[in-house]
Amino acid sequence: MATESKQENPKQEAARPVILVSWSWMLQRFTGILLLVFLGGHLWVEHFMNTTTRVVSLRLTHWIYTFLDISLLIIVVYHGLNGLRSIVRERMIRSHFIWIDIVLWGIGIFTIIWGLDILWAFWYHHPFFVV
Amino acid sequence: MNHEKTLGRNVFWGHRITGLLILGYLYLHLVLLSAILSPLGSQHFNAVASVVERPPFIAADMVLFAIILFHAVNGIRLILADFGLMIRENRFAIWTAMTIVAVMVFIASLVMFPDLLR
């Protein structure tokens, strides 16, 4: 009966806080909070450790770094491309929204595979795909 | 009131532009790390790593860090606003966020300064 109450008292309905606008909106906030921790940790580690193949490989032998790097990769790609999606959607007509999603999902999956390939190369000093 | 709108609009665009710059950097970061994927592998990666540790790149890192900090601290302010916090004190919140960014960038510059002199 939400529509009835809206007609009866539209002001009261408008004042009600909207908790979940959309999944993408909520996940953008959620991944943003996670990034404070993961990216903060990433920058901290990178500043205080040397960046050589040996150091990065040794670091990745500990599961916590592997976990941090894979998580950061997935979270940052989602947050970045979802942010781009919201900007692009403002400038596009509704019927094109599905194409934005398809293209961005494609880019996102490609980027994550690319990042995992780099991590894999550091683990074993040899990549799946050679550039 | 007009000033508040201008401030809010600037920060809104600042958040978007820094977000796009960080997304662009992500791909630059992956391109540089892809040195490990070349046939020379670790040798090529070490060569690239030694180049990006030179002073001009450290200076660029400082700018990048400031951009990330702006996006992060302003992002926290936006999330607080989503929960209905600091909306009436919007102007104060924006200036507080900018002050935090400035202080953190200053501290980070002090930490990173020795790397500039290497």
gemmi code that builds the backbone of each chain (N, CA, C; Angstrom):
import gemmi

chains = {
    "A": [
        ("MET", (0.827, -1.208, 0.000), (0.000, 0.000, 0.000), (0.861, 1.258, 0.000)),
        ("ALA", (2.058, 1.094, -0.476), (3.017, 2.220, -0.472), (2.525, 3.367, -1.351)),
        ("THR", (1.889, 2.991, -2.474), (1.436, 4.040, -3.396), (0.323, 4.882, -2.771)),
        ("GLU", (-0.555, 4.202, -1.967), (-1.648, 4.947, -1.318), (-1.101, 5.980, -0.343)),
        ("SER", (-0.145, 5.522, 0.489), (0.409, 6.435, 1.486), (1.144, 7.595, 0.816)),
        ("LYS", (1.720, 7.306, -0.337), (2.430, 8.353, -1.074), (1.445, 9.433, -1.534)),
        ("GLN", (0.283, 8.936, -1.982), (-0.743, 9.895, -2.433), (-1.303, 10.693, -1.266)),
        ("GLU", (-1.453, 9.996, -0.116), (-2.016, 10.678, 1.053), (-1.066, 11.744, 1.590)),
        ("ASN", (0.191, 11.356, 1.726), (1.148, 12.286, 2.304), (2.490, 12.213, 1.568)),
        ("PRO", (2.569, 12.873, 0.444), (3.796, 12.763, -0.362), (5.044, 13.273, 0.355)),
        ("LYS", (4.886, 14.295, 1.206), (6.053, 14.865, 1.901), (6.685, 13.847, 2.841)),
        ("GLN", (5.829, 13.132, 3.566), (6.319, 12.137, 4.519), (7.062, 11.016, 3.783)),
        ("GLU", (6.521, 10.621, 2.630), (7.143, 9.559, 1.834), (8.521, 9.992, 1.330)),
        ("ALA", (8.602, 11.254, 0.904), (9.861, 11.755, 0.374), (10.927, 11.864, 1.463)),
        ("ALA", (10.492, 12.078, 2.694), (11.440, 12.265, 3.786), (12.025, 10.942, 4.268)),
        ("ARG", (11.383, 9.842, 3.897), (11.864, 8.533, 4.357), (13.242, 8.257, 3.766)),
        ("PRO", (14.235, 7.886, 4.590), (15.575, 7.666, 4.031), (15.621, 6.440, 3.120)),
        ("VAL", (16.312, 6.579, 2.029), (16.464, 5.460, 1.090), (17.753, 4.737, 1.447)),
        ("ILE", (17.640, 3.482, 1.869), (18.825, 2.755, 2.312), (19.554, 2.150, 1.118)),
        ("LEU", (18.831, 1.390, 0.301), (19.475, 0.722, -0.835), (18.976, 1.365, -2.127)),
        ("VAL", (19.819, 2.176, -2.750), (19.450, 2.803, -4.019), (19.618, 1.763, -5.128)),
        ("SER", (20.784, 1.150, -5.188), (21.022, 0.061, -6.138), (22.233, -0.719, -5.639)),
        ("TRP", (22.408, -1.913, -6.190), (23.563, -2.729, -5.787), (24.860, -2.032, -6.143)),
        ("SER", (24.881, -1.432, -7.355), (26.138, -0.800, -7.776), (26.472, 0.380, -6.869)),
        ("TRP", (25.456, 1.120, -6.447), (25.651, 2.266, -5.550), (26.204, 1.787, -4.209)),
        ("MET", (25.579, 0.727, -3.683), (25.991, 0.237, -2.367), (27.386, -0.391, -2.413)),
        ("LEU", (27.634, -1.194, -3.474), (28.947, -1.842, -3.592), (30.064, -0.829, -3.830)),
        ("GLN", (29.721, 0.316, -4.459), (30.725, 1.365, -4.661), (31.202, 1.892, -3.308)),
        ("ARG", (30.258, 2.086, -2.370), (30.613, 2.546, -1.019), (31.388, 1.462, -0.272)),
        ("PHE", (30.893, 0.222, -0.390), (31.500, -0.896, 0.330), (32.945, -1.134, -0.134)),
        ("THR", (33.143, -1.164, -1.472), (34.506, -1.373, -1.985), (35.389, -0.163, -1.664)),
        ("GLY", (34.780, 1.024, -1.606), (35.532, 2.222, -1.228), (36.117, 2.096, 0.167)),
        ("ILE", (35.297, 1.601, 1.103), (35.771, 1.413, 2.487), (36.866, 0.339, 2.523)),
        ("LEU", (36.645, -0.764, 1.776), (37.662, -1.832, 1.727), (38.979, -1.312, 1.147)),
        ("LEU", (38.864, -0.422, 0.149), (40.077, 0.115, -0.489), (40.918, 0.933, 0.474)),
        ("LEU", (40.261, 1.598, 1.433), (41.023, 2.362, 2.435), (42.009, 1.437, 3.132)),
        ("VAL", (41.554, 0.213, 3.435), (42.406, -0.756, 4.131), (43.409, -1.382, 3.166)),
        ("PHE", (42.908, -1.924, 2.045), (43.768, -2.683, 1.132), (44.774, -1.788, 0.414)),
        ("LEU", (44.310, -0.629, -0.103), (45.233, 0.256, -0.821), (46.200, 0.914, 0.164)),
        ("GLY", (45.689, 1.245, 1.347), (46.560, 1.796, 2.392), (47.682, 0.821, 2.707)),
        ("GLY", (47.337, -0.451, 2.887), (48.326, -1.498, 3.165), (49.295, -1.661, 2.009)),
        ("HIS", (48.763, -1.645, 0.785), (49.575, -1.807, -0.429), (50.630, -0.697, -0.520)),
        ("LEU", (50.190, 0.562, -0.327), (51.122, 1.699, -0.434), (52.169, 1.639, 0.673)),
        ("TRP", (51.733, 1.236, 1.871), (52.648, 1.123, 3.015), (53.735, 0.090, 2.713)),
        ("VAL", (53.303, -1.092, 2.271), (54.238, -2.188, 1.979), (55.199, -1.788, 0.863)),
        ("GLU", (54.648, -1.198, -0.212), (55.480, -0.852, -1.369), (56.509, 0.217, -1.033)),
        ("HIS", (56.135, 1.121, -0.089), (57.107, 2.158, 0.243), (58.288, 1.593, 1.036)),
        ("PHE", (58.001, 0.652, 1.939), (59.063, 0.189, 2.842), (59.777, -1.078, 2.376)),
        ("MET", (59.401, -1.584, 1.191), (60.106, -2.760, 0.661), (60.695, -2.435, -0.700)),
        ("ASN", (61.813, -3.042, -1.035), (62.401, -2.844, -2.363), (61.541, -3.528, -3.417)),
        ("THR", (61.504, -2.917, -4.598), (60.731, -3.526, -5.679), (61.690, -4.204, -6.652)),
        ("THR", (62.044, -5.425, -6.327), (62.810, -6.248, -7.271), (62.047, -7.553, -7.431)),
        ("THR", (62.317, -8.263, -8.511), (61.596, -9.516, -8.766), (61.734, -10.466, -7.579)),
        ("ARG", (62.962, -10.512, -7.002), (63.227, -11.441, -5.911), (62.365, -11.104, -4.682)),
        ("VAL", (62.351, -9.800, -4.333), (61.594, -9.380, -3.145), (60.101, -9.637, -3.340)),
        ("VAL", (59.578, -9.263, -4.532), (58.142, -9.447, -4.788), (57.791, -10.936, -4.768)),
        ("SER", (58.661, -11.775, -5.369), (58.408, -13.223, -5.404), (58.417, -13.817, -4.001)),
        ("LEU", (59.424, -13.423, -3.203), (59.520, -13.937, -1.831), (58.297, -13.541, -1.017)),
        ("ARG", (57.886, -12.271, -1.204), (56.727, -11.754, -0.476), (55.481, -12.583, -0.800)),
        ("LEU", (55.346, -12.931, -2.094), (54.144, -13.653, -2.514), (54.120, -15.112, -2.055)),
        ("THR", (55.238, -15.600, -1.494), (55.202, -16.971, -0.964), (54.372, -17.025, 0.309)),
        ("HIS", (54.160, -15.853, 0.951), (53.289, -15.827, 2.130), (51.851, -15.605, 1.670)),
        ("TRP", (50.940, -16.422, 2.169), (49.558, -16.368, 1.697), (48.920, -15.000, 1.920)),
        ("ILE", (49.353, -14.293, 2.980), (48.691, -13.025, 3.296), (48.916, -12.004, 2.180)),
        ("TYR", (50.121, -12.002, 1.564), (50.391, -11.063, 0.464), (49.635, -11.463, -0.792)),
        ("THR", (49.564, -12.778, -1.028), (48.801, -13.256, -2.175), (47.338, -12.855, -2.022)),
        ("PHE", (46.805, -13.064, -0.815), (45.419, -12.695, -0.515), (45.212, -11.189, -0.698)),
        ("LEU", (46.144, -10.384, -0.141), (46.030, -8.920, -0.229), (46.064, -8.452, -1.678)),
        ("ASP", (47.002, -9.013, -2.458), (47.163, -8.555, -3.838), (45.979, -8.943, -4.715)),
        ("ILE", (45.501, -10.189, -4.581), (44.362, -10.618, -5.411), (43.105, -9.838, -5.009)),
        ("SER", (42.894, -9.664, -3.696), (41.723, -8.909, -3.221), (41.779, -7.479, -3.728)),
        ("LEU", (42.944, -6.851, -3.577), (43.093, -5.458, -4.007), (42.813, -5.325, -5.500)),
        ("LEU", (43.335, -6.275, -6.277), (43.126, -6.244, -7.735), (41.627, -6.254, -8.069)),
        ("ILE", (40.896, -7.200, -7.476), (39.468, -7.344, -7.781), (38.690, -6.106, -7.301)),
        ("ILE", (38.990, -5.666, -6.068), (38.266, -4.534, -5.482), (38.526, -3.250, -6.270)),
        ("VAL", (39.784, -3.015, -6.617), (40.131, -1.754, -7.290), (39.547, -1.724, -8.710)),
        ("VAL", (39.533, -2.869, -9.376), (38.961, -2.911, -10.733), (37.459, -2.662, -10.657)),
        ("TYR", (36.785, -3.296, -9.681), (35.340, -3.070, -9.542), (35.056, -1.600, -9.244)),
        ("HIS", (35.741, -1.056, -8.245), (35.485, 0.319, -7.801), (35.766, 1.321, -8.933)),
        ("GLY", (36.864, 1.117, -9.637), (37.245, 2.030, -10.710), (36.267, 1.997, -11.875)),
        ("LEU", (35.948, 0.778, -12.328), (35.074, 0.670, -13.503), (33.622, 0.990, -13.152)),
        ("ASN", (33.210, 0.697, -11.915), (31.845, 1.044, -11.499), (31.698, 2.557, -11.389)),
        ("GLY", (32.773, 3.229, -10.955), (32.765, 4.694, -10.912), (32.675, 5.263, -12.326)),
        ("LEU", (33.440, 4.671, -13.238), (33.404, 5.097, -14.640), (32.001, 4.874, -15.222)),
        ("ARG", (31.388, 3.730, -14.832), (30.040, 3.392, -15.316), (29.037, 4.478, -14.944)),
        ("SER", (29.116, 4.945, -13.676), (28.136, 5.938, -13.230), (28.338, 7.273, -13.961)),
        ("ILE", (29.585, 7.585, -14.326), (29.836, 8.824, -15.075), (29.312, 8.672, -16.509)),
        ("VAL", (29.623, 7.515, -17.117), (29.235, 7.286, -18.514), (27.707, 7.239, -18.658)),
        ("ARG", (27.034, 6.616, -17.676), (25.567, 6.480, -17.747), (24.857, 7.830, -17.767)),
        ("GLU", (25.473, 8.823, -17.121), (24.856, 10.157, -17.108), (24.817, 10.782, -18.486)),
        ("ARG", (25.732, 10.337, -19.352), (25.859, 10.953, -20.670), (25.271, 10.069, -21.775)),
        ("MET", (24.550, 9.024, -21.393), (24.059, 8.098, -22.411), (22.565, 7.875, -22.258)),
        ("ILE", (21.942, 7.451, -23.348), (20.514, 7.172, -23.274), (20.310, 5.776, -22.678)),
        ("ARG", (19.150, 5.606, -22.057), (18.859, 4.406, -21.275), (19.029, 3.102, -22.075)),
        ("SER", (18.666, 3.154, -23.363), (18.724, 1.922, -24.166), (20.169, 1.456, -24.404)),
        ("HIS", (21.135, 2.336, -24.155), (22.534, 1.943, -24.352), (23.186, 1.417, -23.070)),
        ("PHE", (22.429, 1.460, -21.948), (23.007, 1.075, -20.651), (23.557, -0.345, -20.660)),
        ("ILE", (22.832, -1.247, -21.317), (23.242, -2.652, -21.323), (24.610, -2.816, -22.008)),
        ("TRP", (24.853, -2.006, -23.052), (26.128, -2.096, -23.780), (27.282, -1.594, -22.920)),
        ("ILE", (26.994, -0.546, -22.119), (28.032, -0.045, -21.201), (28.429, -1.165, -20.240)),
        ("ASP", (27.386, -1.849, -19.714), (27.653, -2.926, -18.753), (28.459, -4.050, -19.397)),
        ("ILE", (28.071, -4.431, -20.617), (28.778, -5.533, -21.301), (30.248, -5.152, -21.538)),
        ("VAL", (30.459, -3.934, -22.053), (31.833, -3.489, -22.349), (32.653, -3.403, -21.058)),
        ("LEU", (32.068, -2.794, -20.010), (32.830, -2.626, -18.771), (33.105, -3.955, -18.075)),
        ("TRP", (32.147, -4.881, -18.142), (32.405, -6.218, -17.566), (33.546, -6.902, -18.320)),
        ("GLY", (33.525, -6.738, -19.657), (34.605, -7.311, -20.479), (35.956, -6.734, -20.083)),
        ("ILE", (36.010, -5.392, -19.975), (37.260, -4.725, -19.598), (37.695, -5.187, -18.203)),
        ("GLY", (36.721, -5.276, -17.292), (37.028, -5.665, -15.912), (37.607, -7.073, -15.826)),
        ("ILE", (36.969, -8.013, -16.531), (37.447, -9.411, -16.488), (38.836, -9.505, -17.130)),
        ("PHE", (39.013, -8.774, -18.259), (40.322, -8.749, -18.923), (41.395, -8.204, -17.968)),
        ("THR", (41.058, -7.104, -17.258), (42.037, -6.480, -16.362), (42.406, -7.412, -15.216)),
        ("ILE", (41.411, -8.112, -14.665), (41.686, -9.023, -13.551), (42.563, -10.189, -14.030)),
        ("ILE", (42.259, -10.725, -15.224), (43.092, -11.822, -15.757), (44.526, -11.328, -15.998)),
        ("TRP", (44.633, -10.108, -16.532), (45.959, -9.489, -16.773), (46.732, -9.376, -15.457)),
        ("GLY", (46.070, -8.855, -14.423), (46.709, -8.700, -13.108), (47.115, -10.042, -12.515)),
        ("LEU", (46.235, -11.056, -12.659), (46.545, -12.391, -12.129), (47.729, -12.998, -12.870)),
        ("ASP", (47.807, -12.719, -14.194), (48.924, -13.229, -14.987), (50.245, -12.636, -14.481)),
        ("ILE", (50.214, -11.334, -14.148), (51.411, -10.677, -13.601), (51.793, -11.319, -12.257)),
        ("LEU", (50.786, -11.527, -11.401), (51.061, -12.149, -10.090), (51.619, -13.558, -10.271)),
        ("TRP", (51.018, -14.298, -11.220), (51.474, -15.666, -11.509), (52.935, -15.665, -11.933)),
        ("ALA", (53.289, -14.660, -12.775), (54.676, -14.540, -13.242), (55.625, -14.295, -12.074)),
        ("PHE", (55.165, -13.516, -11.084), (56.008, -13.271, -9.916), (56.142, -14.507, -9.040)),
        ("TRP", (55.072, -15.289, -8.963), (55.130, -16.495, -8.141), (56.178, -17.466, -8.675)),
        ("TYR", (56.108, -17.698, -10.005), (56.951, -18.746, -10.588), (57.974, -18.234, -11.587)),
        ("HIS", (58.079, -16.902, -11.718), (59.002, -16.304, -12.675), (58.694, -16.660, -14.121)),
        ("HIS", (57.538, -17.177, -14.382), (57.157, -17.363, -15.786), (55.659, -17.152, -15.941)),
        ("PRO", (55.264, -16.419, -16.973), (53.847, -16.087, -17.154), (53.097, -17.117, -18.001)),
        ("PHE", (51.782, -17.044, -17.921), (50.941, -17.834, -18.839), (51.096, -17.296, -20.256)),
        ("PHE", (50.940, -15.945, -20.326), (50.995, -15.280, -21.635), (52.216, -14.368, -21.663)),
        ("VAL", (52.991, -14.456, -22.705), (54.167, -13.578, -22.834), (53.789, -12.379, -23.697)),
        ("VAL", (54.070, -11.162, -23.173), (53.745, -9.946, -23.948), (54.906, -9.632, -24.878)),
    ],
    "B": [
        ("MET", (25.923, 31.375, 0.248), (25.187, 30.221, -0.315), (25.772, 29.852, -1.681)),
        ("ASN", (26.004, 30.909, -2.468), (26.561, 30.695, -3.796), (27.961, 30.088, -3.713)),
        ("HIS", (28.731, 30.587, -2.721), (30.083, 30.074, -2.518), (30.047, 28.592, -2.170)),
        ("GLU", (29.052, 28.242, -1.328), (28.918, 26.852, -0.898), (28.649, 25.947, -2.100)),
        ("LYS", (27.783, 26.449, -3.014), (27.466, 25.678, -4.216), (28.713, 25.505, -5.079)),
        ("THR", (29.482, 26.591, -5.219), (30.701, 26.527, -6.031), (31.688, 25.549, -5.419)),
        ("LEU", (31.845, 25.627, -4.099), (32.767, 24.728, -3.390), (32.348, 23.280, -3.599)),
        ("GLY", (31.047, 23.017, -3.394), (30.514, 21.664, -3.553), (30.715, 21.145, -4.964)),
        ("ARG", (30.486, 22.035, -5.953), (30.616, 21.635, -7.354), (32.083, 21.314, -7.680)),
        ("ASN", (32.985, 22.153, -7.168), (34.413, 21.908, -7.405), (34.852, 20.574, -6.820)),
        ("VAL", (34.389, 20.287, -5.601), (34.777, 19.041, -4.948), (34.160, 17.845, -5.674)),
        ("PHE", (32.914, 18.011, -6.143), (32.232, 16.959, -6.913), (33.042, 16.598, -8.158)),
        ("TRP", (33.446, 17.632, -8.926), (34.246, 17.382, -10.135), (35.642, 16.903, -9.776)),
        ("GLY", (36.186, 17.431, -8.666), (37.493, 16.982, -8.198), (37.479, 15.495, -7.911)),
        ("HIS", (36.398, 15.020, -7.293), (36.288, 13.594, -6.963), (36.249, 12.751, -8.237)),
        ("ARG", (35.486, 13.220, -9.223), (35.373, 12.477, -10.489), (36.689, 12.463, -11.250)),
        ("ILE", (37.300, 13.635, -11.352), (38.543, 13.730, -12.136), (39.658, 12.916, -11.471)),
        ("THR", (39.783, 13.019, -10.132), (40.822, 12.223, -9.457), (40.528, 10.730, -9.615)),
        ("GLY", (39.254, 10.362, -9.575), (38.873, 8.954, -9.764), (39.315, 8.450, -11.126)),
        ("LEU", (39.052, 9.259, -12.168), (39.451, 8.860, -13.528), (40.976, 8.796, -13.660)),
        ("LEU", (41.666, 9.753, -13.013), (43.139, 9.742, -13.057), (43.686, 8.479, -12.390)),
        ("ILE", (43.086, 8.095, -11.261), (43.557, 6.892, -10.546), (43.289, 5.648, -11.396)),
        ("LEU", (42.113, 5.631, -12.066), (41.801, 4.494, -12.946), (42.822, 4.423, -14.080)),
        ("GLY", (43.177, 5.586, -14.626), (44.205, 5.643, -15.673), (45.540, 5.144, -15.148)),
        ("TYR", (45.863, 5.545, -13.914), (47.136, 5.100, -13.324), (47.156, 3.582, -13.135)),
        ("LEU", (45.994, 3.005, -12.778), (45.926, 1.549, -12.588), (46.450, 0.831, -13.830)),
        ("TYR", (46.027, 1.337, -15.021), (46.459, 0.694, -16.267), (47.938, 0.965, -16.559)),
        ("LEU", (48.404, 2.181, -16.216), (49.835, 2.477, -16.369), (50.655, 1.549, -15.469)),
        ("HIS", (50.157, 1.348, -14.234), (50.790, 0.467, -13.252), (50.892, -0.955, -13.806)),
        ("LEU", (49.784, -1.440, -14.397), (49.771, -2.793, -14.956), (50.713, -2.897, -16.157)),
        ("VAL", (50.774, -1.839, -16.976), (51.682, -1.849, -18.131), (53.133, -1.964, -17.657)),
        ("LEU", (53.492, -1.165, -16.626), (54.870, -1.216, -16.113), (55.175, -2.570, -15.477)),
        ("LEU", (54.206, -3.097, -14.701), (54.420, -4.405, -14.069), (54.520, -5.517, -15.112)),
        ("SER", (53.926, -5.283, -16.286), (53.950, -6.300, -17.345), (55.350, -6.569, -17.878)),
        ("ALA", (56.330, -5.759, -17.423), (57.723, -6.048, -17.783), (58.082, -7.477, -17.396)),
        ("ILE", (57.453, -7.962, -16.313), (57.734, -9.330, -15.838), (57.223, -10.373, -16.845)),
        ("LEU", (56.285, -9.939, -17.715), (55.709, -10.874, -18.690), (56.525, -10.956, -19.981)),
        ("SER", (57.569, -10.118, -20.076), (58.377, -10.147, -21.300), (59.281, -11.385, -21.299)),
        ("PRO", (59.841, -11.747, -22.451), (60.703, -12.933, -22.489), (61.891, -12.841, -21.520)),
        ("LEU", (62.371, -11.589, -21.249), (63.496, -11.424, -20.321), (63.054, -11.506, -18.852)),
        ("GLY", (61.753, -11.408, -18.624), (61.196, -11.613, -17.289), (61.773, -10.746, -16.207)),
        ("SER", (62.396, -11.405, -15.205), (62.836, -10.699, -13.998), (63.895, -9.636, -14.310)),
        ("GLN", (64.757, -9.911, -15.286), (65.800, -8.950, -15.671), (65.162, -7.650, -16.182)),
        ("HIS", (64.168, -7.792, -17.038), (63.460, -6.648, -17.611), (62.716, -5.891, -16.507)),
        ("PHE", (62.072, -6.641, -15.614), (61.315, -6.005, -14.527), (62.234, -5.193, -13.616)),
        ("ASN", (63.373, -5.766, -13.240), (64.327, -5.053, -12.378), (64.829, -3.769, -13.036)),
        ("ALA", (65.024, -3.827, -14.360), (65.475, -2.633, -15.086), (64.402, -1.542, -15.027)),
        ("VAL", (63.140, -1.943, -15.255), (62.025, -0.984, -15.204), (61.899, -0.419, -13.786)),
        ("ALA", (61.997, -1.298, -12.777), (61.858, -0.869, -11.377), (62.943, 0.141, -11.006)),
        ("SER", (64.174, -0.072, -11.495), (65.251, 0.860, -11.135), (65.031, 2.222, -11.804)),
        ("VAL", (64.378, 2.230, -12.978), (64.084, 3.507, -13.649), (63.014, 4.279, -12.878)),
        ("VAL", (61.934, 3.592, -12.467), (60.823, 4.307, -11.811), (61.147, 4.684, -10.365)),
        ("GLU", (62.327, 4.310, -9.873), (62.732, 4.760, -8.536), (63.598, 6.016, -8.597)),
        ("ARG", (63.751, 6.577, -9.800), (64.530, 7.811, -9.953), (63.697, 9.021, -9.506)),
        ("PRO", (64.387, 10.121, -9.093), (63.694, 11.294, -8.518), (62.474, 11.819, -9.283)),
        ("PRO", (62.519, 11.976, -10.631), (61.312, 12.519, -11.292), (60.074, 11.652, -11.062)),
        ("PHE", (60.305, 10.327, -11.001), (59.181, 9.413, -10.786), (58.704, 9.463, -9.337)),
        ("ILE", (59.653, 9.709, -8.400), (59.272, 9.851, -6.991), (58.403, 11.108, -6.830)),
        ("ALA", (58.797, 12.184, -7.535), (58.005, 13.422, -7.508), (56.599, 13.157, -8.063)),
        ("ALA", (56.531, 12.394, -9.153), (55.232, 12.039, -9.734), (54.427, 11.177, -8.766)),
        ("ASP", (55.138, 10.317, -8.020), (54.485, 9.476, -7.007), (53.830, 10.330, -5.924)),
        ("MET", (54.519, 11.431, -5.566), (53.975, 12.333, -4.551), (52.660, 12.949, -5.035)),
        ("VAL", (52.650, 13.366, -6.305), (51.426, 13.939, -6.894), (50.325, 12.877, -6.901)),
        ("LEU", (50.699, 11.659, -7.312), (49.739, 10.549, -7.342), (49.172, 10.294, -5.953)),
        ("PHE", (50.056, 10.324, -4.952), (49.616, 10.081, -3.572), (48.629, 11.161, -3.125)),
        ("ALA", (48.911, 12.416, -3.501), (47.995, 13.511, -3.150), (46.630, 13.300, -3.812)),
        ("ILE", (46.643, 12.851, -5.065), (45.396, 12.594, -5.802), (44.598, 11.479, -5.114)),
        ("ILE", (45.290, 10.390, -4.740), (44.634, 9.256, -4.082), (44.065, 9.707, -2.728)),
        ("LEU", (44.873, 10.494, -1.977), (44.409, 10.963, -0.663), (43.167, 11.839, -0.779)),
        ("PHE", (43.164, 12.744, -1.770), (41.989, 13.602, -1.983), (40.761, 12.739, -2.223)),
        ("HIS", (40.898, 11.751, -3.132), (39.778, 10.878, -3.484), (39.318, 10.065, -2.273)),
        ("ALA", (40.283, 9.582, -1.482), (39.959, 8.737, -0.323), (39.265, 9.538, 0.780)),
        ("VAL", (39.847, 10.686, 1.147), (39.285, 11.464, 2.261), (37.931, 12.057, 1.859)),
        ("ASN", (37.834, 12.555, 0.626), (36.547, 13.068, 0.155), (35.525, 11.933, 0.045)),
        ("GLY", (36.007, 10.745, -0.291), (35.132, 9.572, -0.351), (34.546, 9.249, 1.017)),
        ("ILE", (35.368, 9.365, 2.056), (34.876, 9.136, 3.428), (33.782, 10.167, 3.755)),
        ("ARG", (34.028, 11.421, 3.368), (33.033, 12.479, 3.601), (31.718, 12.150, 2.882)),
        ("LEU", (31.819, 11.642, 1.650), (30.616, 11.297, 0.882), (29.843, 10.155, 1.535)),
        ("ILE", (30.589, 9.153, 2.056), (29.923, 8.027, 2.714), (29.231, 8.511, 3.992)),
        ("LEU", (29.905, 9.402, 4.743), (29.279, 9.978, 5.944), (28.000, 10.716, 5.561)),
        ("ALA", (28.057, 11.452, 4.437), (26.874, 12.192, 3.965), (25.747, 11.229, 3.592)),
        ("ASP", (26.113, 10.057, 3.034), (25.106, 9.042, 2.692), (24.378, 8.548, 3.927)),
        ("PHE", (25.084, 8.545, 5.059), (24.461, 8.134, 6.323), (23.815, 9.331, 7.035)),
        ("GLY", (23.731, 10.454, 6.346), (23.077, 11.637, 6.900), (23.951, 12.435, 7.842)),
        ("LEU", (25.263, 12.138, 7.844), (26.170, 12.846, 8.752), (26.861, 14.003, 8.020)),
        ("MET", (27.043, 15.093, 8.727), (27.781, 16.269, 8.224), (27.156, 16.850, 6.951)),
        ("ILE", (25.843, 16.765, 6.805), (25.212, 17.344, 5.609), (24.971, 18.835, 5.812)),
        ("ARG", (24.429, 19.179, 6.990), (24.211, 20.603, 7.279), (25.530, 21.351, 7.389)),
        ("GLU", (26.543, 20.624, 7.916), (27.871, 21.245, 8.063), (28.731, 20.922, 6.844)),
        ("ASN", (28.078, 20.855, 5.664), (28.766, 20.431, 4.440), (30.048, 21.215, 4.168)),
        ("ARG", (29.931, 22.550, 4.277), (31.083, 23.416, 3.996), (32.238, 23.114, 4.958)),
        ("PHE", (31.869, 22.966, 6.233), (32.873, 22.626, 7.258), (33.505, 21.266, 6.945)),
        ("ALA", (32.656, 20.306, 6.562), (33.144, 18.947, 6.263), (34.134, 18.968, 5.108)),
        ("ILE", (33.808, 19.735, 4.062), (34.694, 19.805, 2.892), (36.042, 20.402, 3.300)),
        ("TRP", (36.007, 21.507, 4.053), (37.269, 22.152, 4.450), (38.068, 21.276, 5.406)),
        ("THR", (37.371, 20.547, 6.285), (38.062, 19.612, 7.185), (38.768, 18.533, 6.364)),
        ("ALA", (38.032, 17.987, 5.377), (38.611, 16.943, 4.516), (39.839, 17.468, 3.793)),
        ("MET", (39.733, 18.687, 3.268), (40.861, 19.261, 2.520), (42.068, 19.507, 3.444)),
        ("THR", (41.767, 19.912, 4.697), (42.852, 20.130, 5.665), (43.550, 18.808, 5.976)),
        ("ILE", (42.744, 17.752, 6.168), (43.323, 16.427, 6.445), (44.212, 16.000, 5.278)),
        ("VAL", (43.723, 16.216, 4.046), (44.508, 15.860, 2.854), (45.822, 16.630, 2.855)),
        ("ALA", (45.749, 17.946, 3.104), (46.962, 18.782, 3.073), (47.975, 18.310, 4.118)),
        ("VAL", (47.495, 18.022, 5.338), (48.402, 17.585, 6.414), (49.036, 16.243, 6.054)),
        ("MET", (48.214, 15.306, 5.534), (48.733, 13.977, 5.197), (49.715, 14.031, 4.031)),
        ("VAL", (49.427, 14.895, 3.047), (50.355, 15.054, 1.914), (51.678, 15.628, 2.420)),
        ("PHE", (51.601, 16.583, 3.362), (52.822, 17.172, 3.927), (53.647, 16.097, 4.646)),
        ("ILE", (52.980, 15.279, 5.468), (53.698, 14.219, 6.194), (54.312, 13.224, 5.204)),
        ("ALA", (53.507, 12.839, 4.198), (54.002, 11.879, 3.191), (55.194, 12.450, 2.442)),
        ("SER", (55.165, 13.764, 2.172), (56.292, 14.403, 1.474), (57.563, 14.304, 2.306)),
        ("LEU", (57.414, 14.495, 3.618), (58.574, 14.384, 4.506), (59.138, 12.967, 4.484)),
        ("VAL", (58.221, 11.976, 4.474), (58.651, 10.564, 4.465), (59.324, 10.227, 3.133)),
        ("MET", (58.768, 10.750, 2.034), (59.266, 10.399, 0.700), (60.450, 11.261, 0.268)),
        ("PHE", (60.688, 12.364, 0.983), (61.740, 13.298, 0.558), (63.122, 12.650, 0.425)),
        ("PRO", (63.548, 11.792, 1.368), (64.867, 11.144, 1.209), (64.998, 10.379, -0.104)),
        ("ASP", (63.885, 9.794, -0.593), (63.917, 9.059, -1.862), (64.198, 9.995, -3.042)),
        ("LEU", (63.787, 11.254, -2.887), (64.010, 12.236, -3.951), (65.493, 12.549, -4.109)),
        ("LEU", (66.243, 12.420, -3.005), (67.659, 12.815, -3.008), (68.592, 11.674, -3.381)),
        ("ARG", (67.994, 10.461, -3.544), (68.868, 9.313, -3.831), (69.542, 9.453, -5.179)),
    ],
}
model = gemmi.Model(1)
for chain_id, residues in chains.items():
    chain = gemmi.Chain(chain_id)
    for i, (resn, *xyz) in enumerate(residues, 1):
        res = gemmi.Residue()
        res.name, res.seqid = resn, gemmi.SeqId(i, " ")
        for name, pos in zip(("N", "CA", "C"), xyz):
            atom = gemmi.Atom()
            atom.name, atom.element = name, gemmi.Element(name[0])
            atom.pos, atom.b_iso = gemmi.Position(*pos), 0.0
            res.add_atom(atom)
        chain.add_residue(res)
    model.add_chain(chain)
structure = gemmi.Structure()
structure.add_model(model)
structure.setup_entities()
